[in-house]
C-alpha cells in the first residue's frame, strides 16, 4: 500500500472487538464439518441458524438469540434435505423465514414458528427444483420482496419468484448461464440492479441480473479472486483471493472498469479463504480469515489511498464460519456498530464478538448510527422483474424512532369508528392518571380497539412464552448471579406496585369525599 500519514482523523480509529462472556455464548453446538467455503451461519434479531452435522441427510439448527449457554443434545433440527446443507440465509424482510440449499440440488424455504421448536421441522413452505447439480449459494434480493437467487454446481445462477401459491416451483424466472465453472460468491449493489460474482476460473463478473448479460469482466492474472463484495454506493468492488505467489490478498476495483485493480494489498501466507464484510453506514470493511482467529478491519474511502488499516481483533480460536447481525439488531446503548457470530468447531462453540466504538456518554450517538436499511421491502417481486429499481427503505436506530419512509403507506382499515365518543371530562381524568403512571399516550388507543383485536394480541403474545418466560425478552436465568438479579428486580417491581396501589387508594378516597360533598351540596340546593 502506498505511504500515507499515520495520524488520520476518524471516528472509528479506536474500534475494538469485545468477545462475549462464556454464559453469553452458545455451547455444545454440533457445527458442520463440511469443507465448503461458506459462512454456515445466518443471524437476525430473533434467531441464529447454524448448519449442523446430521446422519441421513442435511439439517441446520435455529436457536433463539437469547437462548445462550449449553445446548440440549436433543435440540430439534430443521431437516428435510436429502443431502448436506451448504448455505442458509434469513429473509431480510421476514425474521421468521429462511432459505436453505443442499447437495440434493434443491432449495427449500422454511417458516420458523414463533414459539420454540418441540420436534424436528421437516415440512418446508416451498421447494425450488431447477438445478441439475448441488446448490452451493443462496442470496435474497436486498430491496425486492420474495426474490431469491441461487448458484449451483451446474454453473448457473437462477432467479426465483416466491410470490406464488405453488409449494413446489420447478421453473425459475431467469437463468444466468455466463459462467464457465463453479460460482464461488455473489453480491448485490445497494438497490439490487447489479450482481457481482466470482467463479472458479478466478474471474470477477458484473452482471445485469434481469437481462442476464455480463457488463464487466476481470481478466487480470495477478489476483485470483475467491470472494467479491459491492462497497455500497462507492461504485467499487472489493475482492479477496490470492496473489501469484499464493499470498492472501485483498483488491479494490472500479465497478465500471475491471481491467486493472485500483489497489492490491497482501495480507499473509495462510491458505484459508478470506470473507469480506462491508458496513456502508460506517464505511468499514471487515476481513475474516477461515481457519484463523483474526478479524482485520479497515476504513474505505472514495479517495486515495482508498483503504486505511485500522487494527485487528486477535484470538487463538480458529473460526470455521461466521455470521453477521443486521444493523437493526445491534445494541446502540453500548455503541456497538457490528457483531459477528464466530463458529469454533474445535470447541463446538458459537462466540458473539461485538465491534464497539469507545464513547463515555451513554446517550444515543447520532454520528455513528446514520439511517440504515430496514426490514421493509421497497419493491414487490413483479415491480423489480419489470425493470424498476429502488433504494432500500431507511430506518433510524434511535430507540422508539419510526421508519424514514420515502413514500406513504396505503391507508389502513380504521378500528375506532364503531366506538361511542367518550365525555371530555372522563378523557381528561384518564389522561391525568395515565401521565401519573408513566403510561404512553398510545394506551388510550389500545383501550378503544375491539375486543377481538386485544384477544388476538394476547394469543400472539402467549405463543412466544415457554414455561412462563418470554424467550426473546426475558430468557430464564442460567446462573446463580442471574437468578439473584432477577429476584432483586422482582422485589423492586413489587415495592413499586405497592406504592402505586397506596396512591390509588388515597385518590379513590379523595374522589369518594368529593362525590359525597357534591351530593350534600345538591341536596341543600
VEXDREN-2710 file (C-alpha; in Angstrom, 1 decimal):
% VEXDREN-2710
k/r/px/py/pz
1/UNK/0.0/0.0/0.0
2/UNK/1.2/3.5/-0.8
3/UNK/2.5/5.6/2.1
4/UNK/0.1/7.9/3.9
5/UNK/0.2/9.8/7.2
6/UNK/0.0/7.7/10.3
7/UNK/-2.4/10.0/12.1
8/UNK/-5.8/10.5/10.5
9/UNK/-9.0/12.0/11.7
10/UNK/-11.5/9.2/12.1
11/UNK/-14.3/8.3/14.5
12/UNK/-13.5/4.6/14.1
13/UNK/-9.8/4.6/14.7
14/UNK/-10.2/3.1/18.2
15/UNK/-12.9/0.5/17.4
16/UNK/-12.2/-2.7/19.3
17/UNK/-13.6/-6.2/19.4
18/UNK/-15.3/-7.5/22.5
19/UNK/-15.9/-11.2/22.8
20/UNK/-19.0/-12.3/24.8
21/UNK/-18.6/-14.0/28.2
22/UNK/-18.9/-17.7/28.5
23/UNK/-22.5/-17.6/29.7
24/UNK/-23.5/-15.5/26.7
25/UNK/-22.0/-17.9/24.1
26/UNK/-23.7/-20.9/22.6
27/UNK/-22.0/-24.1/23.8
28/UNK/-22.2/-27.7/22.7
29/UNK/-23.4/-26.9/19.2
30/UNK/-22.6/-29.6/16.7
31/UNK/-21.2/-27.4/13.9
32/UNK/-20.9/-28.9/10.4
33/UNK/-17.6/-30.4/9.3
34/UNK/-18.2/-29.5/5.7
35/UNK/-15.1/-28.3/3.7
36/UNK/-17.1/-25.8/1.6
37/UNK/-16.0/-22.2/1.9
38/UNK/-19.4/-20.8/3.1
39/UNK/-20.4/-18.9/6.2
40/UNK/-22.6/-21.9/7.6
41/UNK/-24.3/-19.3/9.9
42/UNK/-27.1/-16.8/9.5
43/UNK/-28.3/-14.3/12.1
44/UNK/-31.3/-12.0/12.6
45/UNK/-32.6/-10.1/15.6
46/UNK/-34.6/-13.2/16.7
47/UNK/-32.7/-16.3/15.7
48/UNK/-29.3/-17.7/14.9
49/UNK/-29.2/-20.5/12.3
50/UNK/-26.2/-22.9/12.1
51/UNK/-25.6/-25.7/9.7
52/UNK/-25.0/-28.9/11.7
53/UNK/-23.9/-32.5/11.4
54/UNK/-26.8/-34.9/10.7
55/UNK/-26.9/-38.5/9.7
56/UNK/-29.1/-39.4/6.8
57/UNK/-29.4/-36.0/5.2
58/UNK/-28.8/-32.4/5.8
59/UNK/-30.0/-30.2/8.7
60/UNK/-29.5/-26.9/10.5
61/UNK/-30.3/-25.6/13.9
62/UNK/-32.5/-22.5/14.6
63/UNK/-31.7/-21.2/18.1
64/UNK/-33.5/-18.2/19.7
65/UNK/-30.9/-15.4/20.0
66/UNK/-31.2/-15.1/23.8
67/UNK/-31.1/-18.8/24.5
68/UNK/-27.4/-18.9/25.3
69/UNK/-25.5/-21.4/27.3
70/UNK/-25.2/-25.2/26.7
71/UNK/-27.5/-26.5/24.0
72/UNK/-29.6/-29.6/24.6
73/UNK/-28.1/-32.6/22.7
74/UNK/-31.6/-33.4/21.5
75/UNK/-32.5/-29.9/20.5
76/UNK/-34.9/-30.0/17.5
77/UNK/-33.4/-29.5/14.0
78/UNK/-34.7/-28.2/10.7
79/UNK/-34.2/-31.2/8.5
80/UNK/-35.8/-32.1/5.2
81/UNK/-32.9/-32.1/2.7
82/UNK/-31.6/-35.5/1.4
83/UNK/-28.1/-34.1/1.2
84/UNK/-25.8/-31.9/3.3
85/UNK/-27.0/-28.3/3.7
86/UNK/-24.4/-26.0/2.2
87/UNK/-25.9/-22.5/2.8
88/UNK/-28.6/-20.8/4.8
89/UNK/-29.9/-17.2/4.6
90/UNK/-32.6/-15.4/6.5
91/UNK/-35.2/-13.4/4.6
92/UNK/-34.2/-9.7/5.2
93/UNK/-37.9/-8.7/5.3
94/UNK/-39.2/-11.6/7.4
95/UNK/-37.4/-12.7/10.5
96/UNK/-39.3/-16.0/10.6
97/UNK/-38.5/-17.2/7.1
98/UNK/-35.2/-18.8/6.0
99/UNK/-33.8/-20.3/2.8
100/UNK/-31.5/-23.3/2.6
101/UNK/-29.7/-25.1/-0.2
102/UNK/-28.2/-28.5/-0.3
103/UNK/-26.3/-31.2/-2.1
104/UNK/-29.6/-32.7/-3.2
105/UNK/-29.9/-29.9/-5.8
106/UNK/-32.9/-28.2/-4.2
107/UNK/-33.6/-25.0/-2.3
108/UNK/-36.2/-25.0/0.5
109/UNK/-38.0/-22.1/2.1
110/UNK/-38.9/-22.7/5.8
111/UNK/-41.3/-20.8/8.0
112/UNK/-40.0/-20.9/11.6
113/UNK/-42.7/-20.9/14.3
114/UNK/-42.6/-18.1/16.8
115/UNK/-42.7/-20.5/19.7
116/UNK/-39.8/-22.8/20.4
117/UNK/-39.5/-25.9/18.3
118/UNK/-40.6/-29.0/20.2
119/UNK/-39.8/-31.5/17.4
120/UNK/-37.8/-31.6/14.2
121/UNK/-39.2/-29.4/11.5
122/UNK/-39.4/-31.4/8.3
123/UNK/-42.2/-29.7/6.3
124/UNK/-41.0/-26.7/4.2
125/UNK/-43.2/-23.9/2.9
126/UNK/-41.8/-24.0/-0.6
127/UNK/-39.3/-26.2/-2.6
128/UNK/-37.4/-24.9/-5.6
129/UNK/-36.3/-27.5/-8.1
130/UNK/-34.3/-26.5/-11.2
131/UNK/-30.6/-27.1/-10.7
132/UNK/-29.1/-30.2/-12.2
133/UNK/-26.3/-30.4/-9.6
134/UNK/-25.9/-29.4/-5.9
135/UNK/-26.7/-25.8/-5.0
136/UNK/-23.9/-24.0/-3.1
137/UNK/-25.2/-20.5/-2.6
138/UNK/-28.4/-18.6/-1.9
139/UNK/-29.0/-14.9/-1.7
140/UNK/-32.1/-12.8/-1.1
141/UNK/-32.6/-9.6/-3.1
142/UNK/-31.8/-6.6/-1.0
143/UNK/-34.8/-4.4/-1.9
144/UNK/-37.4/-6.6/-3.7
145/UNK/-39.7/-8.9/-1.7
146/UNK/-39.8/-12.7/-2.5
147/UNK/-36.9/-12.7/-4.9
148/UNK/-34.2/-15.3/-4.3
149/UNK/-31.0/-16.1/-6.2
150/UNK/-29.3/-19.5/-6.2
151/UNK/-26.0/-20.6/-7.6
152/UNK/-25.3/-24.3/-8.3
153/UNK/-22.5/-26.6/-9.4
154/UNK/-24.2/-26.7/-12.9
155/UNK/-22.5/-23.2/-13.4
156/UNK/-25.9/-21.5/-13.4
157/UNK/-27.4/-18.6/-11.3
158/UNK/-31.2/-18.9/-11.1
159/UNK/-33.7/-16.2/-10.1
160/UNK/-36.8/-17.4/-8.3
161/UNK/-40.1/-15.6/-7.6
162/UNK/-41.6/-16.9/-4.4
163/UNK/-44.7/-14.7/-4.7
164/UNK/-46.8/-17.7/-5.9
165/UNK/-49.2/-20.1/-4.4
166/UNK/-47.3/-23.2/-5.6
167/UNK/-45.5/-25.2/-3.0
168/UNK/-43.1/-26.7/-5.5
169/UNK/-41.6/-24.3/-8.1
170/UNK/-39.8/-26.1/-11.0
171/UNK/-39.1/-23.2/-13.3
172/UNK/-37.1/-20.1/-12.3
173/UNK/-38.0/-16.6/-13.6
174/UNK/-34.5/-16.1/-15.1
175/UNK/-31.4/-18.3/-15.6
176/UNK/-27.9/-16.7/-15.9
177/UNK/-25.6/-19.1/-17.9
178/UNK/-22.5/-16.9/-18.5
179/UNK/-20.2/-18.8/-16.0
180/UNK/-17.7/-21.4/-17.2
181/UNK/-17.0/-23.0/-13.8
182/UNK/-18.4/-23.2/-10.2
183/UNK/-19.6/-19.9/-8.8
184/UNK/-17.9/-19.0/-5.5
185/UNK/-19.7/-15.9/-4.3
186/UNK/-22.5/-13.5/-5.2
187/UNK/-23.0/-9.8/-4.1
188/UNK/-25.6/-7.2/-4.9
189/UNK/-25.2/-3.4/-5.1
190/UNK/-27.3/-1.2/-2.9
191/UNK/-30.5/-1.3/-5.0
192/UNK/-30.1/-4.8/-6.4
193/UNK/-29.8/-3.7/-10.0
194/UNK/-26.3/-5.3/-10.4
195/UNK/-24.9/-8.7/-9.4
196/UNK/-21.2/-9.3/-8.9
197/UNK/-19.9/-12.9/-8.9
198/UNK/-16.6/-14.8/-8.6
199/UNK/-16.0/-18.0/-10.3
200/UNK/-13.6/-20.9/-10.0
201/UNK/-11.9/-19.6/-13.2
202/UNK/-10.8/-16.7/-10.9
203/UNK/-12.7/-14.1/-12.9
204/UNK/-14.9/-11.3/-11.5
205/UNK/-18.1/-10.5/-13.4
206/UNK/-20.6/-7.7/-13.0
207/UNK/-23.9/-8.9/-14.4
208/UNK/-27.3/-7.3/-15.1
209/UNK/-29.4/-10.0/-13.4
210/UNK/-32.7/-9.2/-15.2
211/UNK/-31.1/-9.3/-18.7
212/UNK/-28.5/-12.0/-17.8
213/UNK/-25.8/-10.1/-19.6
214/UNK/-22.2/-9.5/-18.4
215/UNK/-21.4/-5.8/-18.2
216/UNK/-17.8/-6.1/-16.9
217/UNK/-15.4/-9.0/-16.6
218/UNK/-12.0/-9.0/-15.0
219/UNK/-9.2/-10.9/-16.8
220/UNK/-6.4/-9.7/-14.5
221/UNK/-3.9/-12.5/-13.9
222/UNK/-2.2/-11.1/-10.8
223/UNK/-5.2/-11.6/-8.5
224/UNK/-7.1/-14.9/-8.3
225/UNK/-10.4/-13.8/-6.6
226/UNK/-12.5/-16.1/-4.4
227/UNK/-15.0/-13.7/-2.8
228/UNK/-16.3/-10.4/-4.1
229/UNK/-18.4/-7.6/-2.4
230/UNK/-20.0/-4.4/-3.6
231/UNK/-19.0/-1.4/-1.5
232/UNK/-22.3/0.3/-1.0
233/UNK/-22.7/3.5/-3.1
234/UNK/-19.0/4.0/-3.8
235/UNK/-19.3/2.2/-7.2
236/UNK/-16.4/0.0/-6.2
237/UNK/-15.8/-3.7/-5.6
238/UNK/-13.7/-5.4/-3.0
239/UNK/-12.4/-8.9/-3.7
240/UNK/-10.4/-11.4/-1.6
241/UNK/-8.2/-14.1/-3.0
242/UNK/-4.6/-15.0/-3.6
243/UNK/-1.7/-13.4/-5.5
244/UNK/0.7/-15.0/-8.0
245/UNK/2.9/-16.1/-5.0
246/UNK/-0.1/-17.6/-3.2
247/UNK/-0.3/-14.9/-0.6
248/UNK/-3.7/-14.0/0.7
249/UNK/-4.6/-10.5/-0.6
250/UNK/-7.5/-8.0/-1.0
251/UNK/-8.1/-6.0/-4.1
252/UNK/-10.2/-2.9/-4.8
253/UNK/-11.8/-2.5/-8.2
254/UNK/-13.8/0.2/-10.1
255/UNK/-17.1/-1.5/-11.0
256/UNK/-17.1/0.3/-14.4
257/UNK/-13.6/-0.9/-15.3
258/UNK/-12.3/-4.3/-14.1
259/UNK/-9.2/-4.3/-16.3
260/UNK/-6.8/-3.4/-13.5
261/UNK/-7.4/-3.2/-9.7
262/UNK/-7.2/0.2/-8.1
263/UNK/-5.4/-1.3/-5.1
264/UNK/-3.8/-4.6/-4.1
265/UNK/-2.6/-5.5/-0.7
266/UNK/-1.0/-8.7/0.5
267/UNK/-2.1/-9.9/4.0
268/UNK/-0.3/-13.1/4.9
269/UNK/0.7/-16.5/3.6
270/UNK/-2.1/-18.6/5.1
271/UNK/-4.3/-20.8/2.9
272/UNK/-7.8/-20.1/4.4
273/UNK/-10.4/-18.2/2.4
274/UNK/-11.0/-14.6/3.4
275/UNK/-14.6/-13.5/4.0
276/UNK/-15.1/-9.8/3.4
277/UNK/-18.0/-7.8/5.1
278/UNK/-18.7/-4.2/4.4
279/UNK/-20.7/-1.8/6.6
280/UNK/-22.0/1.0/4.3
281/UNK/-23.1/3.1/7.3
282/UNK/-19.6/3.5/8.8
283/UNK/-17.6/2.7/5.5
284/UNK/-15.8/0.0/7.4
285/UNK/-14.5/-3.2/5.8
286/UNK/-14.0/-6.4/7.9
287/UNK/-11.9/-9.2/6.6
288/UNK/-12.3/-12.6/8.4
289/UNK/-10.0/-15.4/7.7
290/UNK/-11.3/-19.0/7.7
291/UNK/-9.0/-21.2/9.8
292/UNK/-7.5/-18.4/11.8
293/UNK/-9.0/-16.4/14.7
294/UNK/-8.2/-12.8/13.5
295/UNK/-10.6/-10.2/12.1
296/UNK/-8.9/-7.3/10.3
297/UNK/-10.8/-4.1/9.7
298/UNK/-10.3/-1.1/7.5
299/UNK/-11.9/2.2/6.6
300/UNK/-12.8/2.6/2.9
301/UNK/-12.9/6.0/1.2
302/UNK/-13.6/7.1/-2.4
303/UNK/-10.3/9.0/-2.5
304/UNK/-6.7/7.6/-2.4
305/UNK/-5.4/5.6/-0.6
306/UNK/-8.9/4.1/-0.6
307/UNK/-8.1/1.6/2.1
308/UNK/-6.9/2.7/5.6
309/UNK/-6.0/-0.1/8.0
310/UNK/-7.4/0.4/11.5
311/UNK/-6.4/-2.6/13.6
312/UNK/-7.0/-6.3/14.1
313/UNK/-9.0/-8.4/16.5
314/UNK/-6.9/-11.4/17.6
315/UNK/-7.9/-14.7/19.0
316/UNK/-6.4/-18.1/19.4
317/UNK/-9.6/-20.0/18.5
318/UNK/-9.9/-20.5/14.7
319/UNK/-13.2/-19.9/13.0
320/UNK/-14.9/-22.4/10.7
321/UNK/-17.6/-19.9/9.6
322/UNK/-19.0/-16.6/10.6
323/UNK/-22.4/-15.0/11.0
324/UNK/-23.3/-11.2/11.0
325/UNK/-26.1/-9.5/12.8
326/UNK/-28.1/-6.9/10.8
327/UNK/-27.7/-3.3/12.0
328/UNK/-31.3/-3.2/13.4
329/UNK/-30.3/-5.9/15.9
330/UNK/-27.3/-4.1/17.4
331/UNK/-27.1/-2.7/21.0
332/UNK/-26.9/1.0/20.3
333/UNK/-26.7/1.8/24.1
334/UNK/-23.1/0.3/24.2
335/UNK/-22.0/1.9/20.9
336/UNK/-21.9/-1.4/19.1
337/UNK/-21.5/-0.9/15.3
338/UNK/-21.1/-4.5/14.1
339/UNK/-21.5/-8.0/15.6
340/UNK/-20.0/-11.3/14.4
341/UNK/-21.0/-14.8/15.5
342/UNK/-17.9/-16.9/15.3
343/UNK/-18.2/-20.7/14.7
344/UNK/-15.4/-22.5/16.7
345/UNK/-15.6/-26.2/15.6
346/UNK/-12.8/-27.3/18.0
347/UNK/-14.9/-26.3/21.0
348/UNK/-18.4/-26.8/19.5
349/UNK/-18.9/-23.1/20.4
350/UNK/-20.6/-20.0/18.8
351/UNK/-19.0/-16.9/20.2
352/UNK/-20.5/-13.4/19.6
353/UNK/-17.9/-10.7/19.0
354/UNK/-19.1/-7.1/19.2
355/UNK/-17.2/-4.3/17.5
356/UNK/-17.6/-1.2/19.7
357/UNK/-16.7/2.5/19.4
358/UNK/-15.4/3.6/22.8
359/UNK/-17.6/6.5/24.0
360/UNK/-18.0/7.9/27.5
361/UNK/-21.5/9.2/27.0
362/UNK/-24.4/6.7/27.4
363/UNK/-26.8/8.6/25.2
364/UNK/-27.6/7.7/21.6
365/UNK/-24.7/8.6/19.3
366/UNK/-26.2/10.0/16.2
367/UNK/-22.9/10.4/14.3
368/UNK/-22.1/6.6/14.3
369/UNK/-25.7/5.5/13.6
370/UNK/-26.9/7.1/10.3
371/UNK/-30.2/5.9/8.9
372/UNK/-29.8/2.2/7.8
373/UNK/-31.7/-0.3/5.7
374/UNK/-34.8/-1.6/7.5
375/UNK/-36.9/-4.7/7.3
376/UNK/-39.4/-3.5/4.8
377/UNK/-39.1/-4.1/1.0
378/UNK/-39.2/-1.1/-1.3
379/UNK/-40.4/-3.1/-4.3
380/UNK/-42.6/-6.1/-5.0
381/UNK/-41.3/-9.0/-7.0
382/UNK/-43.3/-8.0/-10.1
383/UNK/-42.1/-4.4/-9.9
384/UNK/-38.4/-5.5/-9.8
385/UNK/-38.9/-8.1/-12.6
386/UNK/-40.5/-5.4/-14.8
387/UNK/-37.4/-3.2/-14.5
388/UNK/-37.9/-0.9/-11.6
389/UNK/-35.1/0.0/-9.2
390/UNK/-35.5/1.4/-5.7
391/UNK/-33.1/2.1/-2.9
392/UNK/-33.8/0.4/0.5
393/UNK/-36.2/2.0/2.9
394/UNK/-34.2/3.5/5.7
395/UNK/-34.8/3.4/9.4
396/UNK/-33.3/5.2/12.3
397/UNK/-31.7/3.0/15.0
398/UNK/-32.6/5.5/17.8
399/UNK/-34.8/3.7/20.3
400/UNK/-38.5/4.4/19.7
401/UNK/-38.0/6.0/16.3
402/UNK/-40.1/5.3/13.2
403/UNK/-39.4/4.3/9.6
404/UNK/-38.0/7.0/7.4
405/UNK/-40.4/6.2/4.5
406/UNK/-39.7/7.7/1.0
407/UNK/-43.5/7.3/0.3
408/UNK/-46.6/7.0/2.5
409/UNK/-48.1/3.6/3.2
410/UNK/-51.6/2.8/1.9
411/UNK/-54.4/3.7/4.3
412/UNK/-55.2/1.1/6.9
413/UNK/-58.7/-0.1/7.9
414/UNK/-60.0/2.1/10.8
415/UNK/-60.7/0.3/14.0
416/UNK/-62.3/3.1/16.2
417/UNK/-65.3/4.3/14.2
418/UNK/-67.8/1.9/15.9
419/UNK/-66.9/3.2/19.3
420/UNK/-69.1/5.7/21.1
421/UNK/-67.4/9.0/21.9
422/UNK/-66.4/9.5/25.5
423/UNK/-67.1/12.6/27.5
424/UNK/-64.4/15.2/27.7
425/UNK/-64.3/15.1/31.4
426/UNK/-63.7/11.4/31.5
427/UNK/-60.9/11.6/28.9
428/UNK/-59.2/14.4/30.9
429/UNK/-59.3/12.3/34.1
430/UNK/-58.0/9.2/32.2
431/UNK/-55.1/11.2/30.6
432/UNK/-54.2/12.6/34.0
433/UNK/-54.0/9.2/35.6
434/UNK/-52.0/7.9/32.6
435/UNK/-49.5/10.7/33.0
436/UNK/-49.1/9.9/36.7
437/UNK/-48.5/6.2/36.0
438/UNK/-46.0/6.9/33.2
439/UNK/-48.2/5.2/30.6
440/UNK/-47.7/6.0/26.9
441/UNK/-50.3/8.1/25.2
442/UNK/-51.0/5.2/22.9
443/UNK/-52.6/3.2/25.8
444/UNK/-55.8/5.2/25.2
445/UNK/-55.9/4.0/21.6
446/UNK/-55.3/0.4/22.8
447/UNK/-58.3/0.7/25.1
448/UNK/-60.5/1.7/22.2
449/UNK/-59.6/-1.3/20.0
450/UNK/-62.2/-4.0/19.6
451/UNK/-62.1/-7.0/22.0
452/UNK/-61.1/-9.4/19.2
453/UNK/-58.0/-7.4/18.4
454/UNK/-56.9/-7.4/22.0
455/UNK/-57.6/-11.1/22.3
456/UNK/-55.6/-11.7/19.1
457/UNK/-52.6/-9.8/20.5
458/UNK/-52.9/-11.7/23.8
459/UNK/-52.9/-15.1/22.0
460/UNK/-49.9/-14.0/19.8
461/UNK/-48.0/-13.0/23.0
462/UNK/-48.8/-16.3/24.6
463/UNK/-47.3/-18.2/21.7
464/UNK/-44.0/-16.5/22.4
465/UNK/-43.9/-17.8/26.0
466/UNK/-42.4/-21.0/27.1
467/UNK/-42.6/-22.2/30.8
468/UNK/-43.7/-18.7/31.7
469/UNK/-40.8/-16.9/30.1
470/UNK/-40.6/-14.7/27.0
471/UNK/-37.7/-16.3/25.2
472/UNK/-36.9/-13.2/23.2
473/UNK/-37.1/-10.5/26.0
474/UNK/-36.6/-12.4/29.3
475/UNK/-34.7/-15.7/29.0
476/UNK/-34.7/-17.9/32.0
477/UNK/-31.7/-17.5/34.4
478/UNK/-28.9/-19.9/33.8
479/UNK/-26.5/-18.9/36.7
480/UNK/-26.9/-18.1/40.3
481/UNK/-25.9/-14.5/39.7
482/UNK/-28.7/-14.1/37.0
483/UNK/-31.2/-15.7/39.4
484/UNK/-30.3/-13.2/42.2
485/UNK/-30.6/-10.3/39.7
486/UNK/-34.0/-11.4/38.6
487/UNK/-35.1/-11.8/42.2
488/UNK/-34.0/-8.3/43.1
489/UNK/-35.8/-6.9/40.0
490/UNK/-39.0/-8.7/41.1
491/UNK/-38.7/-7.3/44.6
492/UNK/-38.2/-3.8/43.3
493/UNK/-41.2/-4.2/41.0
494/UNK/-43.4/-5.5/43.9
495/UNK/-42.3/-2.5/46.0
496/UNK/-43.2/-0.1/43.2
497/UNK/-46.6/-1.7/42.6
498/UNK/-47.4/-1.5/46.4
499/UNK/-46.6/2.3/46.4
500/UNK/-48.8/2.7/43.3
501/UNK/-51.6/0.8/44.9
502/UNK/-51.4/3.0/48.0
503/UNK/-51.5/6.1/45.9
504/UNK/-54.6/4.8/44.1
505/UNK/-56.3/4.0/47.4
506/UNK/-55.7/7.6/48.5
507/UNK/-57.1/9.0/45.3
508/UNK/-60.1/6.8/45.5
509/UNK/-60.9/8.1/49.0
510/UNK/-60.5/11.7/47.8
511/UNK/-62.9/11.0/44.9
512/UNK/-65.4/9.5/47.3
513/UNK/-65.2/12.6/49.6
514/UNK/-65.7/14.9/46.6
515/UNK/-68.8/12.9/45.4
516/UNK/-70.2/13.0/49.0
517/UNK/-69.7/16.8/49.2
518/UNK/-71.3/17.3/45.7
519/UNK/-74.3/15.2/46.8
520/UNK/-74.7/17.2/50.1
521/UNK/-74.4/20.5/48.1
522/UNK/-77.1/19.4/45.6
523/UNK/-79.4/18.3/48.5
524/UNK/-79.1/21.7/50.1
525/UNK/-79.9/23.4/46.9
END
